Amino acid sequence: MNAGKRVVVTGATGNVGTSVVAALAEDPQIASVLGLARRLPGWSPPKTDWAEVDLRDEATDLVRHFEGADAVIHLAWAFQPTHDAVATWRTNVLGSLTVFRDVSAAGVPVLVHASSVGAYSPGPKDGAVDESWPTHGWPEAAYCREKAYLERVLDAFEARNPGMRVVRMRPAFLFKEESGSEQRRIFAGRFMPGQLAGPKTIPVVPDIPGLRFQALHTDDAAQAYRLAVTKDVSGAFNLAAEPPLDARQLADLLDARVVRLPRPAIRAALAAGWGLRLIPASPQLFDAVLRLPMLDCTRAHDELGWSPERTSLEAIEEMLRGMRSGAGMDTAPLAGRKAS
């Protein structure tokens, strides 16, 4: 009798981690889940245990957590502080190197790594790229630089570990209602009231050249991670929902007007706000978003058997609703207004 798979998830209490843990817990093929996080949550899903782990600590030894696991899903990531590239490099890059090293040392047969659309080099907005598109990122943005660097690390890691099945997920922007408060803190900052994220409260949406992107509900992305554990697949998978979003669609969602604005003016305003530490999202990330390619998700559909259940507009709508209501979960990253 198959006892089921044991899966370890790093970054298990964040936007993606909570959805992945929930999806795994509902799968009868999964016997148990071990969630690793810097701060233990109050949330207790079925079949799940927790362990406190800080990837910023260079002395962290994950082998004892990984031994006996059938798969490790690596999701841990820090978006802030955006003014301290060394701090995010320590968590995101050096922390990932620790995970990869200890996955190999523990003999785990499957590694599923959270890459991103942000790993891709600039690409077309009027077409779509598959997983063969170059992954050199946008070097000025720390997020893209770190995601692209780890793609190169995994290239070498796979060569050194030919018996391991390595999967790289490259999703578009991920949203769900419970992440609304976290998204506000990460991208807009604590000074922006969440109640402003709704129809008729934002009067205009700027129409900027290059403002076209893709989104995906986090729960839909989680199903792709679950399938990557249970199916014999490897390599990279693009993940995104339809339709691609632009200023007109965002304006319709917010009942706002579209105003054509030059890119330099918007960037200058963002740079000023970021320089004054009024907003946490850097102008370099803005530059990257305007250059990200559209994703072709054919491989995920064909090989994983994956299709999103929600549209990109539904994912955005949920996130905005969560921002307005102060939604969250009983985990430190997703703490909502009522829980904080």
Disulfide bonds with the S-S distance in Angstrom:
none
